[in-house]
Structures are given as structure tokens and as C-alpha cells.
Amino acid sequence: MQKFISRFAKNESGATAIEYGLIAALIAVVVIGILTTVGQNLLARLTEVANGLA
């Protein structure tokens, strides 16, 4: 049982998976923020074009 616990404590594969998950979540948050900003700017620009054509 002690061998199992010591092997479990030394195993870092779970920590690596968690780190990759956190990095992926951070990238997703940044991408969502950028797309939201770009989308709002694009909507404003298209509204200007539509008003100019009317």
C-alpha cells in the first residue's frame, strides 16, 4: 500500500492534464473576448453602411 501511495504522489500526468485544460480555457476566454469586440465593431460598421445606402 505504501508503494502505491508513493507512486501516486510521484505521478505528474494528472497535473499536466489539468495545466493543459487551464491553458485551453484561458485561450477560449481570450478568443471569445476578441470575437465579441470584433463582432460589435463589425455590426457598427455594417449599420453605418446600411444607413449610408438608405
C-alpha positions in Angstrom: 0.0 0.0 0.0 2.9 2.4 0.8 4.4 1.7 -2.7 1.1 2.6 -4.3 0.8 5.9 -2.4 4.4 6.9 -3.2 3.9 6.1 -6.9 0.6 8.1 -6.8 2.4 11.1 -5.2 5.2 11.0 -7.8 2.8 10.7 -10.8 2.5 14.1 -12.5 0.4 13.1 -15.5 -2.8 14.4 -13.9 -1.2 17.7 -13.1 -0.1 18.0 -16.7 -3.6 17.4 -18.0 -5.0 20.0 -15.6 -2.4 22.5 -16.8 -3.4 21.9 -20.4 -7.0 22.3 -19.5 -6.4 25.6 -17.8 -4.4 26.8 -20.8 -7.2 25.8 -23.2 -9.8 27.6 -21.0 -7.7 30.7 -21.0 -7.3 30.7 -24.7 -11.1 30.2 -25.1 -11.8 33.2 -22.9 -9.4 35.4 -24.9 -10.9 34.2 -28.2 -14.4 34.9 -27.0 -13.4 38.3 -25.8 -11.8 39.2 -29.2 -14.7 37.8 -31.2 -17.2 39.8 -29.1 -15.3 43.0 -29.7 -14.8 42.4 -33.4 -18.4 41.4 -33.8 -19.6 44.7 -32.2 -17.3 46.8 -34.3 -18.4 44.9 -37.5 -22.1 45.4 -36.6 -21.5 49.2 -36.1 -19.7 49.4 -39.4 -22.4 47.5 -41.3 -25.0 49.8 -39.7 -23.2 52.8 -41.0 -23.1 51.3 -44.5 -26.8 50.5 -44.4 -27.6 54.0 -43.2 -25.4 55.4 -46.0 -27.2 53.4 -48.6 -30.7 54.4 -47.3 
